[in-house]
């Protein structure tokens, strides 16, 4: 995909009056309200919202999200003796060119800055820190730093830390409130514990429901590894060194729609059409429209090229209820499939560069008869035609679709990868390979009974594999699996098996098996007719001769699966990670022993306690829901003590009690 060129960016900058801050500028947060120690509150209560609950521009004086009732209650109870500050930060994940880890890092940096500022201006003020979901991730890390003497404030100034749906749950030193979570947080407990803050950190998790803070990674090695990557791996900046597996996967899940303006696609396409035939071309308008289209088309083309917008995903979106964002996204992707996106991005980039050069030279307009106009009008007309299917999409549909398209990658990756791995471990691949060896022999011997029996078994064995092959891009999934560091070796084997199967024409193989079953059944019916009818051995023999060409075709296709050598599987799929695979895996990978690999996969799944791998799919979809929308919102109803208090009520009472003691 063509990169955005510097000249195109300069052109856009020249056309707007706002000054864009450098990416290396110091991160700033809204100033805290007090100006001197005389106006300092007794306590400063920092609230860090969860994913999607706030933005960088939010007003810190206005509580938001699931923690809002707690913040409001503190203000109502203590008035100006307790200052409430809701942290504005980039509370997003995978939709703005940044990963979840980037967003969490933003929260930590800004929270530390606020705490440092208040502590220096208000030497007698005490602190509480409360976080939810992604906010709890940052708050828990801050608490661990403070408790171990590495934080922005000393431990003795912290009254309490409340963590709701913390991905680092299970950290030593936290006090679990309510049902104890099964397993740990998906991002793993903090290795240094809570240090001197032990006993002052309360953690609440909806165990068994909220996988973000409650997952048994031993039973779900793939999901556990995937969760660790998504929560910890930052994105890479353009021009940075080649990322490792973890960062590479995080980047693969990131869609940068931050500069896209999808609703304006039609307007900008119309502008280019008009300018391409105008007597005098407005260079500024061409540069503005081409640059906007380039920024909008690039993430769409990347989304489609990545495999996330595959036919199965598009169908799911299209069949959603009309009027929903999902349905709008499906309509948009259907239109995108008819557009020449790859070439459109190239055309838009070149056109923006050409126009920007003229803008930088001070040229505002050019006559249609000039060479400069030709260099603008021809690509402008071409670009309009290339994006016509998208430009015809109603603007309100594009506006609605944006939110879904921006997070489609993580949703599809998590869902499809886990579906594939679950499907692989449920397959009887050793049985399939054995039957594929025997079936051509039965056909060659014109053994109707044997051919029909074996084909029937294969037909049943192949059913889940056909579903997999039809629903996902196995090559794409194998590449994703290959870069997930998993010390158990589970995902390495799954990557190798998936890669081998991706080179087998599964659909054709299944069709041939079906033909064998039909022809053999016809022969069996002639040999064993209904009562009152004489057997017809000649007719059966004639029917069986129809198997011979099918059998030859079957053998030629099946050999790829039997040998696993349709395409040499790169042993590098074992990854360049610092993890250890079982000793047998490298040998099986080199020899492409599909039978051995699948046996290892099944054995490993069992050894990890994943006795119900179907549950893995459900967990994966729930995890994708979190990364796409922060969906753990039942804490208003989760009862955590014998008094019948919910998680929100308990945290409110506990924080108010600690604040009262400091007054």
URCORSUL-V996302 format. One record per pair of residues at least 6 apart in sequence whose C-alpha atoms are under 7 Angstrom apart, sorted by sequence separation. I is the first residue (numbers start at 1). J is the second residue. D is the distance in Angstrom with one decimal. If there is no record, write none. Layout:
BEGIN
{{I,J,D} {I,J,D}}
END
This chain:
BEGIN
{{34,40,6.2} {93,99,5.4} {94,100,6.1} {119,125,7.0} {145,151,4.6} {146,152,6.8} {208,214,6.5} {275,281,5.6} {303,309,6.2} {320,326,6.1} {321,327,6.2} {366,372,6.8} {367,373,6.4} {529,535,5.9} {560,566,4.9} {625,631,6.1} {639,645,5.5} {640,646,5.7} {75,82,6.6} {93,100,4.3} {146,153,6.4} {207,214,5.6} {217,224,4.8} {320,327,5.0} {366,373,6.0} {484,491,6.9} {528,535,6.0} {639,646,4.2} {640,647,5.9} {63,71,6.3} {92,100,6.7} {131,139,5.5} {146,154,6.2} {147,155,5.5} {205,213,6.1} {319,327,6.6} {442,450,5.9} {443,451,6.0} {527,535,4.9} {588,596,6.4} {638,646,5.1} {639,647,6.2} {130,139,6.6} {142,151,6.5} {146,155,5.6} {317,326,5.0} {318,327,4.9} {442,451,5.2} {526,535,5.8} {527,536,5.7} {588,597,6.2} {637,646,5.7} {638,647,5.8} {93,103,6.7} {129,139,6.6} {317,327,5.2} {481,491,5.9} {482,492,6.0} {526,536,5.1} {527,537,5.8} {636,646,6.0} {53,64,6.6} {92,103,6.0} {481,492,6.9} {526,537,6.7} {635,646,6.9} {636,647,6.4} {53,65,5.4} {91,103,5.8} {235,247,6.4} {317,329,6.5} {318,330,4.2} {439,451,6.0} {585,597,7.0} {635,647,5.5} {636,648,5.7} {71,84,6.5} {90,103,5.4} {233,246,6.1} {234,247,6.3} {317,330,4.6} {318,331,6.1} {482,495,5.3} {526,539,6.5} {527,540,6.2} {635,648,6.4} {170,184,5.1} {233,247,5.2} {272,286,6.3} {481,495,5.1} {526,540,5.4} {169,184,5.5} {170,185,6.6} {235,250,6.4} {315,330,7.0} {439,454,6.1} {49,65,6.4} {90,106,6.4} {169,185,4.7} {234,250,6.9} {235,251,5.5} {314,330,5.3} {439,455,7.0} {524,540,6.9} {89,106,6.4} {168,185,4.7} {229,246,5.7} {233,250,6.1} {272,289,7.0} {478,495,4.6} {523,540,4.2} {49,67,6.9} {89,107,5.6} {167,185,4.1} {168,186,7.0} {171,189,4.5} {571,589,6.2} {166,185,6.6} {167,186,5.3} {168,187,5.6} {170,189,5.3} {171,190,5.4} {314,333,6.6} {435,454,6.3} {571,590,6.5} {167,187,5.2} {168,188,5.2} {169,189,5.7} {173,193,5.9} {174,194,6.7} {230,250,6.1} {478,498,5.4} {523,543,5.5} {167,188,6.8} {168,189,4.4} {172,193,4.6} {173,194,5.0} {229,250,7.0} {268,289,4.9} {478,499,5.4} {522,543,6.8} {523,544,6.2} {168,190,6.1} {171,193,5.4} {172,194,6.3} {173,195,6.8} {61,84,6.9} {63,86,5.6} {140,163,6.8} {435,458,6.7} {61,85,5.7} {62,86,6.8} {87,111,6.8} {174,198,5.9} {175,199,6.0} {181,205,6.3} {474,498,6.1} {475,499,5.8} {519,543,6.5} {520,544,6.5} {60,85,5.3} {61,86,6.4} {173,198,4.2} {174,199,6.2} {177,202,6.5} {182,207,6.1} {351,376,6.6} {474,499,6.8} {519,544,6.8} {60,86,4.6} {173,199,6.2} {175,201,6.0} {176,202,6.0} {177,203,6.0} {178,204,6.6} {181,207,4.5} {182,208,6.8} {186,212,5.2} {432,458,6.3} {60,87,5.7} {136,163,5.1} {174,201,4.9} {175,202,4.8} {176,203,5.0} {177,204,5.3} {180,207,6.7} {185,212,5.8} {186,213,5.9} {475,502,5.5} {565,592,7.0} {60,88,6.1} {136,164,6.1} {174,202,5.8} {175,203,6.0} {176,204,6.1} {179,207,6.6} {185,213,3.8} {186,214,7.0} {265,293,6.6} {351,379,6.4} {474,502,5.1} {519,547,6.7} {564,592,5.7} {59,88,7.0} {136,165,6.7} {137,166,5.5} {174,203,6.4} {184,213,6.1} {185,214,5.2} {186,215,6.2} {432,461,6.5} {564,593,6.9} {58,88,5.3} {104,134,6.5} {108,138,5.3} {127,157,6.1} {128,158,5.9} {136,166,5.0} {137,167,5.7} {184,214,5.1} {185,215,6.2} {564,594,6.0} {57,88,6.4} {107,138,6.2} {126,157,4.9} {127,158,4.7} {128,159,5.5} {129,160,6.6} {130,161,5.6} {131,162,6.4} {132,163,6.2} {133,164,6.3} {137,168,6.4} {183,214,5.5} {184,215,5.6} {261,292,7.0} {516,547,6.4} {56,88,4.8} {126,158,5.9} {127,159,5.7} {128,160,4.9} {129,161,4.7} {130,162,4.5} {131,163,5.3} {132,164,4.7} {133,165,4.9} {182,214,5.5} {183,215,5.0} {184,216,6.6} {347,379,6.4} {55,88,5.5} {56,89,4.2} {126,159,6.5} {128,161,5.7} {129,162,6.3} {130,163,5.9} {131,164,6.2} {132,165,6.0} {133,166,5.6} {181,214,5.4} {182,215,6.3} {183,216,4.3} {428,461,6.6} {54,88,6.1} {55,89,5.2} {56,90,5.3} {104,138,5.9} {108,142,6.9} {119,153,6.8} {132,166,6.9} {182,216,6.4} {262,296,6.0} {54,89,6.7} {55,90,5.3} {260,295,5.2} {261,296,5.7} {348,383,6.6} {55,91,6.0} {116,152,5.3} {259,295,5.7} {260,296,4.0} {347,383,6.2} {45,82,7.0} {54,91,5.9} {115,152,6.4} {116,153,6.4} {259,296,6.9} {469,506,6.7} {43,81,6.7} {44,82,6.0} {45,83,5.9} {46,84,6.3} {47,85,6.1} {48,86,6.0} {53,91,6.7} {115,153,6.8} {186,224,6.2} {512,550,6.7} {41,80,6.5} {42,81,5.3} {43,82,4.9} {44,83,4.9} {45,84,4.9} {46,85,5.1} {47,86,4.7} {48,87,5.3} {52,91,5.3} {161,200,6.2} {162,201,6.0} {163,202,6.1} {164,203,6.0} {165,204,6.3} {344,383,5.8} {41,81,4.8} {42,82,5.9} {43,83,6.2} {44,84,6.2} {45,85,6.1} {46,86,6.0} {47,87,6.1} {51,91,4.8} {52,92,5.4} {112,152,5.6} {160,200,5.0} {161,201,4.6} {162,202,5.0} {163,203,4.7} {164,204,5.1} {165,205,5.0} {187,227,6.1} {188,228,6.9} {301,341,5.8} {466,506,6.3} {41,82,5.5} {50,91,6.5} {51,92,5.3} {155,196,6.4} {159,200,6.9} {160,201,6.0} {161,202,6.2} {162,203,6.2} {163,204,6.3} {164,205,6.3} {186,227,5.4} {187,228,4.6} {301,342,6.3} {423,464,6.7} {466,507,6.1} {41,83,5.9} {155,197,6.4} {186,228,6.1} {257,299,6.1} {344,386,5.7} {512,554,6.1} {256,299,6.0} {344,387,6.8} {169,213,5.7} {187,231,5.8} {255,299,6.2} {297,341,6.9} {167,212,5.4} {168,213,6.8} {509,554,6.7} {148,194,6.9} {167,213,4.6} {340,386,5.3} {147,194,5.3} {148,195,5.0} {165,212,6.7} {166,213,5.3} {298,345,6.1} {339,386,5.9} {340,387,6.8} {144,192,6.9} {147,195,4.4} {148,196,6.5} {165,213,5.4} {297,345,6.1} {339,387,5.7} {420,468,6.6} {462,510,6.7} {509,557,6.5} {144,193,6.0} {147,196,4.4} {509,558,6.9} {144,194,4.5} {147,197,4.8} {339,389,5.8} {143,194,6.4} {144,195,6.6} {294,345,5.7} {338,389,6.4} {339,390,6.9} {459,510,6.9} {336,389,6.9} {294,348,5.2} {335,389,5.5} {336,390,6.0} {459,513,6.6} {293,348,6.6} {294,349,6.0} {335,390,5.7} {459,514,6.7} {416,472,6.9} {504,560,6.2} {291,348,6.8} {504,561,6.1} {290,348,5.2} {455,513,5.7} {417,477,5.9} {290,351,6.3} {291,352,5.3} {455,516,6.5} {456,517,6.3} {290,352,5.1} {455,517,5.2} {504,566,6.8} {503,566,5.7} {500,564,5.7} {503,567,6.4} {287,352,5.1} {452,517,5.0} {287,355,5.0} {452,520,5.1} {286,355,6.6} {287,356,6.0} {328,397,5.4} {451,520,6.2} {452,521,6.1} {500,569,6.7} {499,569,6.8} {283,355,6.0} {328,400,6.3} {329,401,4.3} {448,520,5.0} {328,401,5.0} {421,494,6.3} {284,359,6.7} {325,400,5.1} {326,401,6.7} {329,404,6.3} {448,523,6.2} {449,524,6.4} {283,359,6.9} {325,401,5.2} {329,405,6.3} {448,524,6.0} {496,573,6.8} {326,404,6.2} {495,573,7.0} {325,404,6.4} {284,364,6.3} {29,110,6.3} {44,125,6.7} {283,364,5.5} {40,122,5.8} {43,125,5.2} {44,126,6.2} {45,127,5.7} {46,128,6.2} {47,129,6.0} {48,130,6.2} {49,131,6.0} {50,132,5.1} {51,133,6.9} {282,364,6.3} {283,365,5.3} {492,574,5.6} {42,125,5.0} {43,126,4.7} {44,127,4.9} {45,128,4.8} {46,129,4.8} {47,130,4.9} {48,131,4.6} {49,132,5.6} {50,133,4.9} {51,134,5.7} {282,365,4.7} {37,121,6.0} {41,125,6.5} {42,126,6.4} {43,127,5.5} {44,128,6.5} {45,129,6.0} {46,130,6.3} {47,131,5.8} {48,132,6.6} {50,134,4.8} {281,365,5.4} {282,366,6.9} {36,121,6.4} {37,122,5.1} {40,125,7.0} {50,135,4.8} {280,365,6.5} {281,366,5.3} {49,135,5.0} {280,366,5.7} {281,367,6.2} {48,135,4.6} {280,367,4.5} {281,368,6.5} {279,367,6.2} {280,368,5.4} {279,368,5.0} {278,368,6.8} {482,573,5.2} {489,580,6.9} {281,373,6.7} {482,574,6.4} {483,575,6.0} {485,577,6.1} {487,579,5.0} {489,581,4.7} {482,575,6.1} {486,579,6.6} {487,580,5.4} {488,581,6.7} {489,582,6.4} {485,579,6.5} {487,581,6.6} {448,544,7.0} {497,594,6.7} {446,544,5.9} {308,408,6.7} {497,597,6.8} {276,377,4.0} {308,409,5.4} {497,598,6.9} {275,377,6.8} {276,378,6.7} {276,380,5.8} {308,412,5.7} {443,547,6.4} {444,548,6.7} {493,597,6.3} {276,381,5.7} {308,413,6.8} {443,548,6.7} {273,380,6.6} {494,601,6.8} {272,380,5.3} {273,381,5.6} {443,551,6.1} {493,601,6.0} {272,381,6.6} {273,384,6.1} {440,551,5.7} {490,601,6.4} {272,384,6.5} {490,604,6.4} {269,384,5.1} {440,555,6.3} {269,391,6.6} {436,558,6.6} {266,391,4.0} {265,391,5.4} {266,392,6.5} {433,562,6.0} {100,230,6.5} {101,231,5.3} {100,231,5.8} {101,232,5.0} {101,233,5.7} {102,234,5.3} {263,395,4.6} {101,234,5.1} {102,235,6.9} {263,396,6.9} {99,234,5.8} {263,398,5.1} {99,235,5.7} {262,398,5.7} {263,399,5.4} {98,235,5.8} {262,399,6.7} {257,406,6.1} {99,250,6.5} {255,406,5.9} {99,254,6.3} {254,409,6.9} {98,254,6.4} {253,409,5.2} {97,254,5.6} {253,410,5.3} {97,255,5.5} {94,253,6.5} {95,254,6.2} {96,255,6.3} {97,256,3.7} {312,471,5.5} {94,254,4.5} {95,255,5.1} {96,256,4.4} {97,257,7.0} {94,255,6.0} {95,256,5.7} {96,257,5.4} {97,258,6.9} {95,257,6.2} {96,258,4.7} {430,595,5.5} {307,473,7.0} {429,595,6.8} {307,476,6.6} {429,598,6.6} {425,601,6.6} {425,602,5.4} {422,613,5.7} {422,614,6.3} {422,616,7.0} {422,617,7.0} {418,616,6.7} {419,617,5.5} {418,617,5.5} {415,617,6.8} {418,620,6.2} {415,620,5.6} {414,620,5.8} {415,621,5.3} {414,621,6.8} {415,624,6.8} {414,624,5.8} {411,624,4.7} {410,624,6.3} {411,625,6.8} {410,627,6.9} {411,628,6.5} {407,628,5.6} {249,480,6.8} {249,483,6.6} {246,483,6.6} {245,483,4.5} {246,484,6.4} {245,484,6.4} {226,484,6.7} {225,484,6.7} {225,485,6.6} {225,486,5.9} {221,486,7.0} {15,284,6.9} {222,491,6.3} {11,287,6.5} {12,288,6.1} {12,291,6.8} {8,291,6.4} {95,406,4.7} {95,407,5.5} {94,407,6.3} {245,577,6.8} {2,346,6.2} {8,352,5.2} {4,349,6.7} {8,353,4.9} {11,356,4.4} {7,353,5.5} {10,356,6.9} {8,356,5.7} {11,359,6.5} {7,356,5.9} {7,357,6.9} {219,608,5.3} {218,608,5.7} {219,609,4.9} {220,610,6.4} {218,609,7.0} {219,610,4.7} {220,616,6.8} {223,620,6.7} {211,623,6.8} {210,632,6.3} {204,647,7.0} {179,640,6.7} {178,640,3.9} {177,640,6.4} {178,641,6.0} {162,651,6.9} {160,655,6.9} {160,658,6.9} {159,658,6.2} {93,627,6.4} {52,629,7.0} {70,648,6.8} {51,630,5.3} {73,652,6.9} {70,652,5.0} {74,656,6.2} {43,659,6.7} {42,663,5.9}}
END
